[in-house]
Every structure is written in C-alpha cells, then in structure tokens.
C-alpha cells in the first residue's frame, strides 16, 4: 500500500466537480446528484474555499436551513484536509480513519489535482489484493504468471 495516490488518480481520472461559494445548497446538491458523487469542492478563483459533502447535508442542512436560499458557503466544511499526489495509499487510508472523512482533495503545487474518496482506496486495495492472490495462486500451481 505504499503506492502514491497519483497512481490511483491516473486510473480513475483527475476530474473534480466544483461549485462557487455563492450557489445555493440546492444547486450544489443537484450538481452532486448529476455527477453521482458524494462530495463537491467549493472553489473561489480556483482556490479551495471548502468542500460540501453528503454528511454536510445531513448534519448542517436538513431541518436547519432553507436549501433553496442558503449559499453552500454557509454549510460547507471550511477546514479542508488535502493530500499531495505523493502521499501513499496507506497514509491517505489512515487520514480517512483518523479524521472520519470520506473525500480528500489532492493538491499539487497549489493546484487542485484531483479528489480521492475512501471508495477509491477500497477499490484499489481490493483490486491489488486480488491481483496478488492470483499471482500467488499461479506461482503455487506452476501456471502462467
């Protein structure tokens, strides 16, 4: 698991969906639904101002504010934890566990380079474990590697 996150980004792609802080919560949720993602980065002039997640909807929106008129900036997570493309899969998995978050923006040279989710890590680990098991099985049985 000491592979860098950049390996995952190359396979999944570096597309990140974003909104500006002024858009309504409802518009931000619609954008998340349209792209079928659980988080959207909030950008101001290309810089990360926050992140808005499904958890933010549950904890800070439902029954508390009007999503049609409240800007996403009022309820987004402002203290955004980011990782570098050089961060290891293991280190990122540890951050997900320690900080109890599910999405981390990847930042390289001050620029948003991608978004990694706990699901991306889980899929990558499962695929690598499967490939390793198949390799060992082939080695043991003397089959092609």
Backbone torsions as a table, in degrees:
resi	resn	phi	psi	omega
1	UNK	NA	15.8	-179.8
2	UNK	-90.0	15.8	175.6
3	UNK	-73.0	146.1	177.6
4	UNK	-74.4	153.0	178.7
5	UNK	-58.4	-27.5	179.5
6	UNK	-57.2	-29.5	177.2
7	UNK	-63.8	-43.4	178.6
8	UNK	-65.9	-42.1	-179.7
9	UNK	-62.2	-37.4	178.6
10	UNK	-62.9	-37.5	-177.9
11	UNK	-81.1	-36.5	-177.7
12	UNK	-89.8	-22.9	-176.7
13	UNK	100.7	159.1	-174.8
14	UNK	-105.9	13.2	-178.7
15	UNK	-67.1	129.0	178.2
16	UNK	-126.2	130.8	178.4
17	UNK	-91.0	139.7	-175.4
18	UNK	-144.4	162.6	174.3
19	UNK	-137.9	165.8	174.9
20	UNK	-89.9	158.9	-176.4
21	UNK	-63.1	-22.0	-175.9
22	UNK	-80.2	-18.3	-176.1
23	UNK	-65.5	153.1	179.8
24	UNK	-71.1	157.8	175.5
25	UNK	-57.0	-43.0	-179.0
26	UNK	-59.1	-42.4	178.8
27	UNK	-66.2	-39.1	178.6
28	UNK	-65.2	-42.9	177.9
29	UNK	-64.5	-40.3	177.9
30	UNK	-61.0	-39.8	178.3
31	UNK	-65.6	-41.1	176.9
32	UNK	-62.8	-43.6	179.2
33	UNK	-65.2	-40.3	-179.2
34	UNK	-60.7	-38.7	-178.1
35	UNK	-95.7	-2.0	179.1
36	UNK	56.8	50.9	179.0
37	UNK	-124.5	157.4	-178.8
38	UNK	-96.5	-1.4	179.5
39	UNK	-153.6	151.8	178.1
40	UNK	-138.0	137.2	-178.6
41	UNK	-84.5	137.8	177.6
42	UNK	-99.7	119.3	-175.6
43	UNK	-115.4	140.6	171.2
44	UNK	-122.2	115.1	-178.6
45	UNK	51.1	41.5	177.4
46	UNK	81.3	-5.8	179.5
47	UNK	-100.2	147.1	-179.9
48	UNK	-71.0	118.6	176.0
49	UNK	-98.2	-24.7	-178.7
50	UNK	176.8	-176.3	174.8
51	UNK	-137.4	142.1	-178.7
52	UNK	-120.6	123.2	-173.3
53	UNK	-125.3	169.4	175.2
54	UNK	-57.2	-36.8	179.4
55	UNK	-64.4	-36.8	176.6
56	UNK	-62.1	-39.0	178.4
57	UNK	-61.4	-46.3	-177.2
58	UNK	-68.5	-40.0	-173.4
59	UNK	-91.5	-28.2	-171.8
60	UNK	-119.5	-4.2	-174.9
61	UNK	-117.9	-60.9	-172.1
62	UNK	-53.7	118.3	178.0
63	UNK	76.8	0.3	-176.5
64	UNK	-112.1	-39.1	-177.7
65	UNK	-137.8	162.8	177.6
66	UNK	-86.0	111.3	-177.0
67	UNK	-67.0	-17.2	179.5
68	UNK	-77.1	-29.4	-174.3
69	UNK	-116.1	-15.7	-179.0
70	UNK	-84.5	129.8	178.1
71	UNK	-71.6	149.9	-179.4
72	UNK	-60.2	-27.8	-180.0
73	UNK	-62.1	-22.9	-179.0
74	UNK	-74.7	-20.7	-174.5
75	UNK	-128.1	-1.5	-178.4
76	UNK	-69.7	161.5	171.9
77	UNK	-80.2	119.3	-175.9
78	UNK	-88.9	-34.0	-179.7
79	UNK	-85.3	85.5	-174.5
80	UNK	-89.7	124.3	174.4
81	UNK	-85.4	130.3	178.1
82	UNK	-121.4	161.7	176.1
83	UNK	-130.0	159.2	177.4
84	UNK	-89.6	155.0	176.6
85	UNK	-61.2	-19.9	-179.8
86	UNK	-84.4	-9.8	179.4
87	UNK	-61.3	139.9	-179.3
88	UNK	-76.0	155.7	176.1
89	UNK	-57.2	-40.7	179.9
90	UNK	-62.9	-43.8	179.8
91	UNK	-64.1	-41.7	-179.9
92	UNK	-66.4	-41.1	176.7
93	UNK	-60.1	-38.4	178.0
94	UNK	-65.6	-38.1	177.4
95	UNK	-63.8	-44.9	178.3
96	UNK	-56.4	-42.8	-179.0
97	UNK	-70.0	-49.3	-175.1
98	UNK	-67.4	-40.2	-175.1
99	UNK	-95.2	-4.5	179.0
100	UNK	53.8	46.6	176.5
101	UNK	-119.4	168.6	-176.0
102	UNK	-122.3	-9.7	-176.9
103	UNK	-139.7	135.9	177.9
104	UNK	-134.0	122.1	173.2
105	UNK	-67.1	142.5	176.2
106	UNK	-102.2	123.7	-176.0
107	UNK	-120.9	129.9	178.5
108	UNK	-128.2	123.8	-179.3
109	UNK	52.4	41.3	178.2
110	UNK	75.6	4.8	-177.7
111	UNK	-114.2	138.4	176.6
112	UNK	-66.0	117.1	-175.1
113	UNK	-106.9	-9.4	-179.5
114	UNK	164.2	-177.5	178.1
115	UNK	-138.6	126.9	-179.8
116	UNK	-109.1	136.5	177.5
117	UNK	-114.9	163.1	176.9
118	UNK	-62.8	-31.0	176.2
119	UNK	-65.8	-38.0	176.7
120	UNK	-60.4	-43.6	179.6
121	UNK	-64.0	-46.3	-178.7
122	UNK	-60.4	-45.4	179.4
123	UNK	-63.6	-41.0	-178.5
124	UNK	-65.4	-45.8	179.6
125	UNK	-62.3	-44.5	-179.9
126	UNK	-62.0	-43.7	180.0
127	UNK	-64.3	-42.1	179.1
128	UNK	-67.4	-40.0	177.5
129	UNK	-62.7	-41.1	178.6
130	UNK	-63.4	-46.2	-179.6
131	UNK	-62.5	-41.1	179.0
132	UNK	-65.2	-42.2	179.0
133	UNK	-63.0	-41.5	178.4
134	UNK	-64.3	-40.0	177.8
135	UNK	-63.2	-44.4	178.3
136	UNK	-65.3	-40.5	178.5
137	UNK	-61.5	-43.4	179.3
138	UNK	-64.6	-40.7	179.3
139	UNK	-63.2	-45.0	-178.1
140	UNK	-65.7	-41.5	-177.0
141	UNK	-86.0	-5.3	179.5
142	UNK	75.9	15.7	179.7
143	UNK	-80.2	178.8	179.6
144	UNK	-65.3	144.0	-176.0
145	UNK	-96.9	NA	NA
